[in-house]
């Protein structure tokens, strides 16, 4: 969509991108954490999927509207990405999707059962289409990214949670083994596979493309985190 920037802030307007198959609505919630949430709507069926019910259930439910929600995908177990999960699921009856290694922790923190634990290569339906699950361990054991690949109709779109940002991979809190896992998965499962035109949408902050970030991979590996 002409005019889409991906620049949003808590309390500010949403940003909407219209693709052939999907409408992507990006919103930021919580002044302190500034989490991104993404509402995906199938343009053929009207079915909707929410990525990360991070906070501010009232705002998210207003955004979802009367057409409801088929699923909520939680990209990883950290508390700031699922604070509104219980309220959103209670209001919509949506399926609860998360990476299998993080499912138990998400349930323990939210009281919400993960009805569909997923692994690498699984598909999450969005109406007539689907998102492909890419497992990227390291930031947490069960972190996932979600790929919408329109094929010949356009470049891929990737929702990366806190595993990949403009400027680097996610924090591994000084754990060298976790960082090696994360940078390895990001390189092999994202950069080695997907083209430079791939647009990615992180869990906080602005979007970027793989082409913009690719030259910096060696520096990220050397820097560590």
Z-matrix of the N, CA and C atoms (Angstrom, degrees):
N
C 1 1.471
C 2 1.521 1 109.20
N 3 1.318 2 117.72 1 129.49
C 4 1.445 3 121.79 2 177.29
C 5 1.529 4 108.19 3 -63.25
N 6 1.329 5 116.01 4 132.29
C 7 1.443 6 120.49 5 179.29
C 8 1.511 7 114.55 6 99.23
N 9 1.339 8 118.43 7 -13.87
C 10 1.460 9 119.71 8 177.53
C 11 1.524 10 109.24 9 -69.36
N 12 1.342 11 116.32 10 131.29
C 13 1.455 12 121.16 11 177.95
C 14 1.520 13 112.91 12 -119.30
N 15 1.329 14 116.69 13 -25.56
C 16 1.457 15 120.46 14 -173.80
C 17 1.514 16 113.64 15 79.48
N 18 1.326 17 117.64 16 5.97
C 19 1.457 18 121.82 17 -179.86
C 20 1.530 19 108.98 18 -93.56
N 21 1.319 20 115.73 19 108.69
C 22 1.463 21 121.37 20 179.93
C 23 1.525 22 108.43 21 -131.69
N 24 1.327 23 115.29 22 160.63
C 25 1.462 24 120.09 23 177.43
C 26 1.521 25 108.37 24 -142.72
N 27 1.344 26 117.02 25 151.43
C 28 1.467 27 119.56 26 178.75
C 29 1.526 28 111.31 27 -56.81
N 30 1.307 29 115.60 28 132.82
C 31 1.450 30 121.41 29 -178.59
C 32 1.510 31 114.06 30 84.88
N 33 1.332 32 117.44 31 -9.17
C 34 1.452 33 121.43 32 179.74
C 35 1.512 34 111.84 33 -95.47
N 36 1.326 35 117.17 34 -176.81
C 37 1.466 36 120.59 35 -177.91
C 38 1.527 37 111.71 36 -72.49
N 39 1.315 38 114.83 37 159.00
C 40 1.461 39 121.13 38 173.10
C 41 1.527 40 109.00 39 -74.29
N 42 1.333 41 115.56 40 166.25
C 43 1.453 42 121.07 41 170.40
C 44 1.526 43 106.89 42 -122.34
N 45 1.315 44 116.37 43 134.32
C 46 1.463 45 121.43 44 -171.91
C 47 1.513 46 109.81 45 -121.08
N 48 1.322 47 114.89 46 133.70
C 49 1.461 48 120.83 47 177.08
C 50 1.524 49 108.28 48 -122.79
N 51 1.313 50 116.76 49 127.27
C 52 1.457 51 122.61 50 -179.88
C 53 1.532 52 109.77 51 -101.67
N 54 1.321 53 116.12 52 115.05
C 55 1.455 54 122.38 53 172.71
C 56 1.522 55 108.58 54 -103.17
N 57 1.319 56 117.03 55 173.03
C 58 1.464 57 119.64 56 178.88
C 59 1.523 58 111.53 57 -59.82
N 60 1.338 59 116.83 58 -40.88
C 61 1.462 60 120.92 59 -174.75
C 62 1.521 61 113.38 60 -102.93
N 63 1.329 62 117.36 61 -26.48
C 64 1.458 63 121.23 62 -172.34
C 65 1.512 64 111.94 63 -129.66
N 66 1.313 65 114.42 64 150.21
C 67 1.454 66 121.23 65 161.91
C 68 1.526 67 106.63 66 -106.21
N 69 1.324 68 116.87 67 126.19
C 70 1.458 69 122.56 68 178.90
C 71 1.524 70 107.71 69 -107.91
N 72 1.326 71 116.33 70 120.82
C 73 1.459 72 121.25 71 176.40
C 74 1.516 73 108.19 72 -113.99
N 75 1.319 74 116.42 73 119.75
C 76 1.463 75 122.50 74 -179.46
C 77 1.517 76 109.48 75 -104.93
N 78 1.325 77 115.30 76 133.27
C 79 1.459 78 121.10 77 178.75
C 80 1.520 79 108.40 78 -139.18
N 81 1.330 80 117.48 79 145.34
C 82 1.458 81 122.39 80 175.00
C 83 1.523 82 109.05 81 -107.19
N 84 1.337 83 115.43 82 140.29
C 85 1.469 84 121.07 83 -179.45
C 86 1.526 85 109.53 84 -132.07
N 87 1.343 86 115.33 85 152.15
C 88 1.457 87 124.82 86 176.81
C 89 1.529 88 111.51 87 74.71
N 90 1.310 89 115.22 88 112.20
C 91 1.461 90 120.97 89 -176.15
C 92 1.530 91 112.20 90 -59.70
N 93 1.326 92 117.75 91 -37.11
C 94 1.461 93 120.75 92 -175.87
C 95 1.518 94 111.91 93 -75.37
N 96 1.337 95 117.46 94 -49.17
C 97 1.465 96 121.25 95 -172.98
C 98 1.528 97 112.80 96 -92.08
N 99 1.324 98 117.19 97 -24.69
C 100 1.458 99 123.00 98 -178.96
C 101 1.531 100 111.42 99 46.98
N 102 1.313 101 114.56 100 61.12
C 103 1.465 102 120.79 101 177.21
C 104 1.517 103 110.65 102 -79.94
N 105 1.320 104 116.19 103 142.41
C 106 1.455 105 121.55 104 171.68
C 107 1.527 106 109.98 105 -91.38
N 108 1.324 107 115.62 106 137.13
C 109 1.463 108 122.95 107 171.28
C 110 1.524 109 106.69 108 -122.79
N 111 1.324 110 116.08 109 146.60
C 112 1.461 111 120.85 110 -176.15
C 113 1.530 112 109.38 111 -128.76
N 114 1.325 113 115.74 112 120.94
C 115 1.460 114 121.44 113 174.12
C 116 1.520 115 108.31 114 -100.14
N 117 1.320 116 116.03 115 119.60
C 118 1.460 117 122.16 116 179.82
C 119 1.523 118 108.77 117 -106.12
N 120 1.305 119 116.00 118 130.69
C 121 1.469 120 120.98 119 -179.03
C 122 1.517 121 109.06 120 -125.04
N 123 1.320 122 116.20 121 124.43
C 124 1.463 123 121.10 122 175.52
C 125 1.523 124 108.58 123 -69.71
N 126 1.306 125 116.46 124 125.21
C 127 1.458 126 120.05 125 -176.77
C 128 1.523 127 112.17 126 -76.02
N 129 1.325 128 117.08 127 -16.76
C 130 1.465 129 119.78 128 178.85
C 131 1.524 130 112.34 129 -85.40
N 132 1.349 131 117.12 130 -38.20
C 133 1.463 132 120.29 131 -172.68
C 134 1.520 133 114.19 132 -113.73
N 135 1.334 134 117.40 133 -19.49
C 136 1.456 135 120.70 134 -174.87
C 137 1.514 136 114.32 135 84.28
N 138 1.338 137 118.56 136 -3.04
C 139 1.460 138 121.00 137 177.65
C 140 1.526 139 110.17 138 -63.77
N 141 1.336 140 115.77 139 146.57
C 142 1.458 141 121.05 140 -175.81
C 143 1.528 142 111.59 141 -128.33
N 144 1.317 143 115.60 142 143.37
C 145 1.461 144 123.54 143 175.10
C 146 1.523 145 107.55 144 -130.52
N 147 1.332 146 116.03 145 135.96
C 148 1.462 147 121.84 146 177.92
C 149 1.519 148 109.46 147 -106.16
N 150 1.328 149 116.41 148 130.97
C 151 1.460 150 121.74 149 173.10
C 152 1.521 151 108.44 150 -101.39
N 153 1.333 152 115.67 151 113.69
C 154 1.464 153 126.34 152 178.16
C 155 1.530 154 112.94 153 68.65
N 156 1.324 155 114.94 154 99.13
C 157 1.470 156 121.77 155 170.82
C 158 1.523 157 106.81 156 -83.92
N 159 1.321 158 115.69 157 75.59
C 160 1.461 159 120.97 158 -164.50
C 161 1.528 160 113.51 159 -74.28
N 162 1.313 161 117.64 160 -41.33
C 163 1.467 162 121.41 161 -176.96
C 164 1.519 163 108.03 162 -172.26
N 165 1.343 164 115.54 163 170.24
C 166 1.466 165 122.36 164 173.28
C 167 1.528 166 111.10 165 59.99
N 168 1.326 167 115.00 166 66.02
C 169 1.465 168 120.89 167 -177.19
C 170 1.522 169 112.23 168 -56.42
N 171 1.323 170 117.86 169 -38.75
C 172 1.467 171 120.17 170 -178.39
C 173 1.521 172 111.43 171 -60.41
N 174 1.326 173 116.33 172 -43.14
C 175 1.459 174 120.42 173 178.80
C 176 1.527 175 110.68 174 -65.29
N 177 1.313 176 116.72 175 -43.63
C 178 1.465 177 119.79 176 -179.30
C 179 1.528 178 111.19 177 -65.78
N 180 1.320 179 117.26 178 -41.33
C 181 1.463 180 119.54 179 -179.83
C 182 1.530 181 111.17 180 -67.27
N 183 1.314 182 117.27 181 -34.98
C 184 1.464 183 119.90 182 175.09
C 185 1.520 184 110.43 183 -64.48
N 186 1.330 185 116.62 184 -39.33
C 187 1.459 186 120.88 185 178.05
C 188 1.526 187 111.17 186 -66.11
N 189 1.320 188 116.58 187 -41.27
C 190 1.476 189 121.67 188 179.84
C 191 1.529 190 110.41 189 -63.36
N 192 1.316 191 115.93 190 -43.69
C 193 1.456 192 120.78 191 175.37
C 194 1.513 193 114.11 192 73.31
N 195 1.330 194 116.99 193 -166.64
C 196 1.464 195 121.33 194 -172.33
C 197 1.525 196 114.27 195 -74.11
N 198 1.318 197 118.29 196 -13.14
C 199 1.469 198 119.71 197 -178.70
C 200 1.515 199 112.99 198 -78.63
N 201 1.327 200 117.53 199 -8.70
C 202 1.446 201 121.04 200 172.21
C 203 1.516 202 113.84 201 75.65
N 204 1.321 203 114.05 202 -166.88
C 205 1.453 204 121.83 203 -169.86
C 206 1.518 205 108.55 204 -144.33
N 207 1.324 206 116.61 205 132.42
C 208 1.469 207 118.71 206 177.42
C 209 1.516 208 112.19 207 -88.40
N 210 1.332 209 117.59 208 -29.65
C 211 1.461 210 120.01 209 -178.51
C 212 1.519 211 110.43 210 -156.52
N 213 1.332 212 114.58 211 151.72
C 214 1.464 213 122.68 212 167.02
C 215 1.526 214 106.55 213 -117.19
N 216 1.318 215 116.05 214 123.27
C 217 1.461 216 121.06 215 176.60
C 218 1.524 217 107.99 216 -102.49
N 219 1.330 218 116.62 217 126.19
C 220 1.462 219 121.97 218 174.86
C 221 1.517 220 107.69 219 -102.47
N 222 1.337 221 116.90 220 119.91
C 223 1.460 222 119.86 221 -172.37
C 224 1.521 223 113.42 222 -70.92
N 225 1.357 224 116.93 223 -25.91
C 226 1.463 225 119.33 224 176.76
C 227 1.517 226 109.16 225 -169.12
N 228 1.321 227 115.29 226 174.36
C 229 1.462 228 121.19 227 -166.72
C 230 1.523 229 115.45 228 -81.35
N 231 1.322 230 120.45 229 -7.04
C 232 1.465 231 119.70 230 -174.47
C 233 1.526 232 111.45 231 -64.83
N 234 1.328 233 114.50 232 141.35
C 235 1.458 234 122.42 233 -168.51
C 236 1.512 235 113.59 234 -55.91
N 237 1.333 236 117.84 235 -33.78
C 238 1.458 237 118.79 236 -173.49
C 239 1.526 238 112.70 237 -74.60
N 240 1.326 239 118.57 238 -5.40
C 241 1.461 240 121.20 239 -178.96
C 242 1.526 241 113.85 240 -102.61
N 243 1.338 242 117.48 241 1.81
C 244 1.477 243 117.51 242 -178.12
C 245 1.525 244 113.53 243 -144.98
N 246 1.325 245 117.39 244 24.60
C 247 1.469 246 119.66 245 -177.34
C 248 1.522 247 112.78 246 -66.43
N 249 1.329 248 117.82 247 -25.70
C 250 1.472 249 120.42 248 179.62
C 251 1.531 250 111.93 249 -101.55
N 252 1.321 251 117.26 250 6.12
C 253 1.471 252 119.95 251 -174.53
C 254 1.518 253 112.26 252 -58.97
N 255 1.328 254 117.64 253 -48.79
C 256 1.461 255 120.36 254 -176.01
C 257 1.527 256 111.11 255 -59.80
N 258 1.334 257 117.66 256 -45.22
C 259 1.464 258 120.09 257 -177.94
C 260 1.522 259 111.82 258 -68.82
N 261 1.322 260 117.18 259 -40.06
C 262 1.460 261 119.75 260 -179.26
C 263 1.524 262 110.65 261 -66.69
N 264 1.324 263 116.93 262 -41.75
C 265 1.469 264 119.88 263 179.86
C 266 1.524 265 110.47 264 -68.63
N 267 1.326 266 117.13 265 -40.45
C 268 1.465 267 119.82 266 178.44
C 269 1.519 268 111.63 267 -60.91
N 270 1.323 269 117.10 268 -36.78
C 271 1.462 270 121.51 269 -177.22
C 272 1.523 271 113.00 270 -79.99
N 273 1.322 272 117.51 271 -27.09
C 274 1.471 273 120.27 272 -171.87
C 275 1.523 274 114.37 273 -114.30
N 276 1.337 275 117.34 274 -18.73
C 277 1.462 276 119.97 275 -175.20
C 278 1.520 277 112.99 276 68.41
N 279 1.333 278 117.57 277 20.99
C 280 1.461 279 121.32 278 -175.36
C 281 1.528 280 111.76 279 -68.42
N 282 1.323 281 115.51 280 149.98
C 283 1.451 282 122.19 281 170.57
C 284 1.528 283 108.46 282 -63.46
N 285 1.321 284 116.28 283 145.84
C 286 1.463 285 122.01 284 -178.34
C 287 1.529 286 108.30 285 -110.35
N 288 1.329 287 115.73 286 117.31
C 289 1.467 288 122.36 287 -173.81
C 290 1.525 289 108.87 288 -117.43
N 291 1.335 290 116.59 289 137.21
C 292 1.472 291 121.36 290 175.29
C 293 1.519 292 108.24 291 -161.31
N 294 1.328 293 115.34 292 160.64
C 295 1.448 294 120.31 293 174.50
C 296 1.516 295 110.67 294 -60.79
N 297 1.319 296 117.01 295 133.33
C 298 1.462 297 121.54 296 -173.08
C 299 1.530 298 113.73 297 -53.72
N 300 1.350 299 120.15 298 -42.30
C 301 1.467 300 118.53 299 -179.04
C 302 1.532 301 114.53 300 -66.18
N 303 1.323 302 117.71 301 -18.45
C 304 1.462 303 121.32 302 179.26
C 305 1.526 304 112.86 303 -99.96
N 306 1.317 305 118.29 304 -5.31
C 307 1.460 306 120.88 305 -170.34
C 308 1.523 307 112.46 306 -62.80
N 309 1.310 308 117.53 307 -44.64
C 310 1.469 309 120.28 308 -177.70
C 311 1.522 310 110.86 309 -62.63
N 312 1.325 311 117.34 310 -41.72
C 313 1.464 312 120.57 311 -180.00
C 314 1.523 313 111.45 312 -66.23
N 315 1.332 314 117.12 313 -39.35
C 316 1.466 315 120.32 314 178.38
C 317 1.524 316 110.32 315 -62.60
N 318 1.308 317 116.77 316 -43.17
C 319 1.463 318 120.23 317 178.71
C 320 1.524 319 110.98 318 -64.75
N 321 1.331 320 117.18 319 -41.84
C 322 1.460 321 120.47 320 179.75
C 323 1.524 322 111.37 321 -62.35
N 324 1.325 323 117.47 322 -36.44
C 325 1.462 324 121.54 323 -176.51
C 326 1.520 325 112.96 324 -81.74
N 327 1.328 326 117.57 325 -29.70
C 328 1.464 327 121.10 326 -172.86
C 329 1.523 328 114.39 327 -111.21
N 330 1.320 329 117.26 328 -19.05
C 331 1.454 330 120.86 329 -172.49
C 332 1.507 331 113.62 330 76.52
N 333 1.327 332 117.41 331 8.49
C 334 1.461 333 122.91 332 -177.97
C 335 1.526 334 109.21 333 -106.87
N 336 1.323 335 116.67 334 125.70
C 337 1.448 336 119.94 335 177.67
C 338 1.521 337 111.60 336 -73.12
N 339 1.318 338 116.68 337 137.28
C 340 1.459 339 121.21 338 174.15
C 341 1.531 340 107.06 339 -80.39
N 342 1.322 341 115.99 340 107.60
C 343 1.466 342 120.28 341 -175.40
C 344 1.510 343 112.55 342 -77.92
N 345 1.344 344 117.05 343 -20.09
C 346 1.458 345 119.81 344 178.02
C 347 1.525 346 110.60 345 -138.71
N 348 1.342 347 117.27 346 89.79
C 349 1.463 348 119.49 347 172.09
C 350 1.530 349 108.76 348 -72.08
N 351 1.328 350 116.82 349 135.78
C 352 1.469 351 120.27 350 -175.28
C 353 1.518 352 110.57 351 -123.90
N 354 1.334 353 114.26 352 159.30
C 355 1.452 354 122.03 353 177.08
C 356 1.508 355 111.05 354 -130.78
N 357 1.308 356 115.18 355 -179.92
C 358 1.457 357 122.33 356 -176.34
C 359 1.523 358 111.01 357 -57.28
N 360 1.327 359 116.34 358 127.20
C 361 1.453 360 121.96 359 178.36
C 362 1.511 361 115.07 360 91.94
N 363 1.326 362 117.95 361 -9.80
C 364 1.467 363 119.93 362 176.79
C 365 1.528 364 110.10 363 -67.54
N 366 1.314 365 115.83 364 164.03
C 367 1.463 366 121.97 365 -179.30
C 368 1.527 367 109.76 366 -119.63
N 369 1.325 368 115.56 367 139.51
C 370 1.463 369 122.75 368 174.81
C 371 1.520 370 107.33 369 -113.35
N 372 1.342 371 118.22 370 111.39
C 373 1.462 372 119.85 371 -177.45
C 374 1.530 373 112.32 372 -63.63
N 375 1.326 374 114.41 373 141.12
C 376 1.465 375 122.23 374 168.57
C 377 1.519 376 105.58 375 -130.89
N 378 1.312 377 116.48 376 86.98
C 379 1.450 378 121.00 377 -176.61
C 380 1.510 379 111.40 378 61.26
N 381 1.318 380 116.61 379 -123.44
C 382 1.460 381 121.65 380 -177.81
C 383 1.517 382 113.27 381 -76.69
N 384 1.328 383 116.94 382 -11.09
C 385 1.459 384 121.32 383 -179.09
C 386 1.513 385 111.52 384 -116.60
N 387 1.330 386 115.92 385 -166.32
C 388 1.459 387 120.41 386 -179.36
C 389 1.516 388 109.99 387 -157.03
N 390 1.320 389 114.78 388 154.65
C 391 1.456 390 123.01 389 171.43
C 392 1.519 391 108.38 390 -100.95
N 393 1.313 392 116.48 391 137.48
C 394 1.462 393 120.84 392 175.20
C 395 1.525 394 109.81 393 -91.61
N 396 1.328 395 115.90 394 131.71
C 397 1.457 396 121.68 395 178.57
C 398 1.529 397 109.70 396 -81.10
N 399 1.329 398 115.99 397 127.77
C 400 1.460 399 122.47 398 172.72
C 401 1.519 400 107.03 399 -115.85
N 402 1.325 401 116.68 400 112.11
C 403 1.464 402 121.09 401 179.80
C 404 1.520 403 109.13 402 -77.22
N 405 1.336 404 116.10 403 129.14
C 406 1.469 405 121.84 404 -179.25
C 407 1.529 406 107.52 405 -135.36
N 408 1.330 407 115.87 406 90.36
C 409 1.462 408 119.98 407 -178.25
C 410 1.520 409 110.34 408 -76.37
N 411 1.328 410 115.48 409 157.80
C 412 1.460 411 120.94 410 174.72
C 413 1.510 412 112.51 411 134.20
N 414 1.330 413 117.41 412 -59.22
C 415 1.466 414 119.44 413 174.46
C 416 1.519 415 108.50 414 -63.09
N 417 1.314 416 116.81 415 -46.05
C 418 1.463 417 124.88 416 163.58
C 419 1.521 418 106.46 417 -139.75
N 420 1.344 419 117.81 418 164.17
C 421 1.468 420 118.96 419 -178.40
C 422 1.523 421 114.01 420 -62.45
N 423 1.337 422 117.06 421 -30.89
C 424 1.452 423 120.05 422 -174.53
C 425 1.509 424 115.01 423 -112.73
N 426 1.334 425 117.84 424 22.15
C 427 1.469 426 119.93 425 178.64
C 428 1.523 427 110.74 426 -60.76
N 429 1.331 428 115.48 427 141.66
C 430 1.458 429 120.72 428 178.43
C 431 1.522 430 110.09 429 -132.74
N 432 1.334 431 114.85 430 150.29
C 433 1.458 432 122.74 431 165.88
C 434 1.520 433 107.48 432 -110.87
N 435 1.313 434 116.32 433 161.62
C 436 1.463 435 122.14 434 -175.08
C 437 1.518 436 109.03 435 -130.78
N 438 1.326 437 115.30 436 123.84
C 439 1.457 438 121.85 437 -172.99
C 440 1.524 439 111.26 438 -108.73
N 441 1.331 440 114.58 439 125.24
C 442 1.470 441 121.12 440 167.10
C 443 1.518 442 106.82 441 -106.93
N 444 1.317 443 116.43 442 112.45
C 445 1.461 444 121.54 443 -178.17
C 446 1.521 445 108.83 444 -115.93
N 447 1.328 446 117.67 445 105.72
C 448 1.460 447 120.53 446 -178.13
C 449 1.516 448 114.24 447 -79.49
N 450 1.339 449 117.28 448 1.04
C 451 1.458 450 120.02 449 179.45
C 452 1.514 451 111.90 450 67.06
N 453 1.318 452 115.83 451 -130.21
C 454 1.462 453 120.38 452 -175.73
C 455 1.527 454 113.13 453 -70.43
N 456 1.338 455 117.25 454 -10.00
C 457 1.458 456 120.40 455 -177.54
C 458 1.528 457 113.37 456 -84.72
N 459 1.335 458 117.96 457 -3.44
C 460 1.454 459 118.69 458 -179.53
C 461 1.511 460 111.61 459 159.96
N 462 1.333 461 116.56 460 -179.42
C 463 1.460 462 120.97 461 -177.33
C 464 1.525 463 110.78 462 -81.93
N 465 1.334 464 117.16 463 158.78
C 466 1.471 465 120.17 464 179.72
C 467 1.525 466 112.30 465 -67.95
N 468 1.324 467 113.84 466 156.67
C 469 1.460 468 123.14 467 175.75
C 470 1.518 469 106.89 468 -127.25
N 471 1.342 470 116.99 469 131.23
C 472 1.457 471 122.09 470 -171.03
C 473 1.525 472 110.09 471 -131.75
N 474 1.328 473 115.55 472 126.94
C 475 1.460 474 122.50 473 178.86
C 476 1.523 475 107.30 474 -102.59
N 477 1.339 476 117.15 475 114.63
C 478 1.460 477 121.15 476 -163.75
C 479 1.520 478 115.36 477 -106.78
N 480 1.336 479 119.09 478 1.28
C 481 1.456 480 118.65 479 -177.67
C 482 1.515 481 110.41 480 55.71
N 483 1.340 482 116.36 481 -134.61
C 484 1.463 483 120.23 482 179.34
C 485 1.525 484 111.88 483 -104.79
N 486 1.338 485 117.65 484 21.04
C 487 1.461 486 120.36 485 179.82
C 488 1.524 487 113.29 486 -88.44
N 489 1.335 488 116.62 487 -26.78
C 490 1.463 489 120.50 488 -178.82
C 491 1.517 490 109.45 489 -145.50
N 492 1.340 491 114.55 490 129.98
C 493 1.453 492 122.92 491 178.33
C 494 1.527 493 109.49 492 -129.24
N 495 1.324 494 118.25 493 163.79
C 496 1.456 495 118.90 494 164.63
C 497 1.531 496 108.60 495 -58.75
N 498 1.305 497 117.09 496 120.82
C 499 1.455 498 120.01 497 179.09
C 500 1.504 499 116.18 498 100.16
N 501 1.333 500 118.64 499 -3.65
C 502 1.457 501 117.76 500 176.76
C 503 1.517 502 114.24 501 156.72
N 504 1.330 503 114.13 502 175.28
C 505 1.456 504 120.41 503 176.08
C 506 1.520 505 109.26 504 -84.76
N 507 1.327 506 116.26 505 174.29
C 508 1.450 507 120.57 506 -177.70
C 509 1.521 508 113.15 507 -70.52
N 510 1.314 509 114.99 508 168.86
C 511 1.457 510 122.19 509 -178.22
C 512 1.523 511 110.12 510 -73.61
N 513 1.339 512 116.43 511 134.47
C 514 1.470 513 120.32 512 173.22
C 515 1.525 514 110.50 513 -115.98
N 516 1.320 515 117.12 514 13.91
C 517 1.464 516 123.51 515 165.41
C 518 1.527 517 112.36 516 57.62
N 519 1.339 518 116.01 517 40.40
C 520 1.448 519 121.06 518 176.01
C 521 1.517 520 115.77 519 78.81
N 522 1.325 521 117.74 520 5.41
C 523 1.461 522 122.42 521 179.55
C 524 1.530 523 108.47 522 -87.57
N 525 1.326 524 116.74 523 103.94
C 526 1.464 525 120.45 524 -175.46
C 527 1.526 526 112.33 525 -62.34
N 528 1.319 527 116.94 526 -37.26
C 529 1.463 528 120.34 527 -179.89
C 530 1.529 529 110.65 528 -67.36
N 531 1.322 530 116.47 529 -41.69
C 532 1.463 531 120.41 530 178.59
C 533 1.524 532 110.63 531 -65.40
N 534 1.346 533 116.88 532 -39.81
C 535 1.456 534 119.12 533 178.45
C 536 1.526 535 111.13 534 -64.07
N 537 1.324 536 117.40 535 -42.74
C 538 1.465 537 120.43 536 178.56
C 539 1.527 538 110.50 537 -60.32
N 540 1.332 539 116.43 538 -40.11
C 541 1.463 540 120.30 539 177.38
C 542 1.524 541 110.68 540 -64.07
N 543 1.323 542 116.66 541 -45.59
C 544 1.460 543 120.96 542 -176.05
C 545 1.523 544 111.86 543 -66.14
N 546 1.333 545 117.31 544 -50.73
C 547 1.463 546 118.71 545 -177.98
C 548 1.523 547 110.29 546 -65.48
N 549 1.329 548 117.27 547 -33.68
C 550 1.462 549 120.01 548 177.13
C 551 1.514 550 112.48 549 -65.88
N 552 1.332 551 116.57 550 -45.33
C 553 1.466 552 119.62 551 179.06
C 554 1.524 553 111.22 552 -65.32
N 555 1.329 554 116.85 553 -41.51
C 556 1.465 555 120.14 554 179.97
C 557 1.527 556 110.35 555 -62.60
N 558 1.317 557 117.21 556 -43.11
C 559 1.468 558 120.07 557 179.53
C 560 1.523 559 111.26 558 -66.39
N 561 1.329 560 116.69 559 -50.14
C 562 1.460 561 120.58 560 -171.93
C 563 1.529 562 112.75 561 -75.82
N 564 1.315 563 116.90 562 -41.13
C 565 1.470 564 119.89 563 -171.59
C 566 1.524 565 112.99 564 -93.66
N 567 1.324 566 116.93 565 -16.15
C 568 1.466 567 120.38 566 179.27
C 569 1.525 568 110.75 567 -115.12
N 570 1.332 569 117.46 568 -66.68
C 571 1.469 570 119.92 569 -172.44
C 572 1.529 571 112.93 570 -68.97
N 573 1.334 572 118.44 571 -36.68
C 574 1.464 573 119.72 572 179.48
C 575 1.522 574 112.53 573 -72.95
N 576 1.299 575 116.88 574 -19.65
C 577 1.471 576 120.80 575 -174.64
C 578 1.518 577 113.22 576 -101.69
N 579 1.341 578 117.52 577 -39.83
C 580 1.465 579 120.85 578 -166.98
C 581 1.525 580 110.91 579 -103.55
N 582 1.335 581 117.08 580 151.48
C 583 1.466 582 120.36 581 -176.20
C 584 1.516 583 113.08 582 -77.02
N 585 1.331 584 115.11 583 165.41
C 586 1.455 585 121.18 584 -179.44
C 587 1.529 586 112.78 585 -59.09
N 588 1.323 587 117.07 586 -29.34
C 589 1.464 588 120.35 587 -177.66
C 590 1.523 589 113.27 588 -72.99
N 591 1.334 590 117.55 589 -8.93
C 592 1.467 591 120.63 590 179.66
C 593 1.522 592 110.52 591 -57.53
N 594 1.320 593 115.30 592 124.71
C 595 1.465 594 121.73 593 178.78
C 596 1.523 595 107.30 594 -95.29
N 597 1.346 596 117.01 595 129.31
C 598 1.466 597 117.10 596 179.34
C 599 1.523 598 111.80 597 -120.28
N 600 1.334 599 112.56 598 149.46
C 601 1.456 600 124.12 599 -171.51
C 602 1.532 601 107.92 600 -121.60
N 603 1.337 602 118.74 601 107.82
C 604 1.467 603 120.84 602 -175.40
C 605 1.523 604 113.40 603 -88.62
N 606 1.331 605 114.41 604 175.41
C 607 1.457 606 120.79 605 -177.98
C 608 1.508 607 114.62 606 -76.58
N 609 1.323 608 117.55 607 -15.58
C 610 1.465 609 123.27 608 176.08
C 611 1.525 610 107.28 609 -145.42
N 612 1.315 611 116.94 610 146.60
C 613 1.458 612 120.62 611 170.47
C 614 1.518 613 114.70 612 79.67
N 615 1.325 614 114.15 613 -163.54
C 616 1.461 615 121.20 614 -173.35
C 617 1.519 616 112.34 615 -81.65
N 618 1.315 617 114.91 616 163.97
C 619 1.459 618 122.78 617 177.42
C 620 1.526 619 110.36 618 -82.77
N 621 1.339 620 115.15 619 174.45
C 622 1.461 621 120.62 620 172.76
C 623 1.525 622 107.98 621 -158.41
N 624 1.326 623 116.25 622 -175.22
C 625 1.460 624 122.45 623 173.76
C 626 1.524 625 109.17 624 -120.43
N 627 1.316 626 115.77 625 156.27
C 628 1.461 627 119.44 626 178.81
C 629 1.526 628 111.01 627 -63.41
N 630 1.333 629 116.71 628 -34.76
C 631 1.453 630 119.50 629 179.13
C 632 1.514 631 112.93 630 -62.85
N 633 1.324 632 116.51 631 -36.18
C 634 1.461 633 120.57 632 177.87
C 635 1.522 634 111.28 633 -66.09
N 636 1.317 635 116.50 634 -38.27
C 637 1.459 636 121.14 635 -173.42
C 638 1.523 637 113.54 636 -90.05
N 639 1.316 638 118.74 637 -24.66
C 640 1.468 639 122.30 638 -171.47
C 641 1.539 640 113.73 639 -53.65
N 642 1.344 641 119.78 640 -42.71
C 643 1.473 642 118.51 641 -178.23
C 644 1.520 643 114.39 642 -61.92
N 645 1.321 644 116.77 643 -16.62
C 646 1.458 645 120.83 644 -174.28
C 647 1.528 646 113.50 645 -95.01
N 648 1.335 647 117.71 646 -2.91
C 649 1.466 648 120.30 647 -177.17
C 650 1.527 649 112.85 648 -55.09
N 651 1.333 650 120.09 649 -46.75
C 652 1.469 651 118.44 650 179.42
C 653 1.529 652 112.64 651 -59.63
N 654 1.320 653 116.12 652 -37.96
C 655 1.457 654 119.61 653 178.30
C 656 1.518 655 112.10 654 -66.45
N 657 1.326 656 116.84 655 -38.97
C 658 1.460 657 119.62 656 177.21
C 659 1.522 658 110.62 657 -61.48
N 660 1.338 659 116.42 658 -43.76
C 661 1.455 660 119.92 659 -178.49
C 662 1.534 661 110.37 660 -63.55
N 663 1.322 662 116.26 661 -41.16
C 664 1.461 663 120.19 662 -179.72
C 665 1.526 664 111.40 663 -67.97
N 666 1.299 665 116.06 664 -38.25
C 667 1.464 666 121.14 665 -177.59
C 668 1.520 667 111.48 666 -68.58
N 669 1.355 668 115.72 667 -41.75
C 670 1.475 669 119.30 668 -175.53
C 671 1.512 670 111.79 669 66.38
N 672 1.345 671 115.27 670 177.58
C 673 1.463 672 119.75 671 174.16
C 674 1.535 673 108.54 672 -167.47
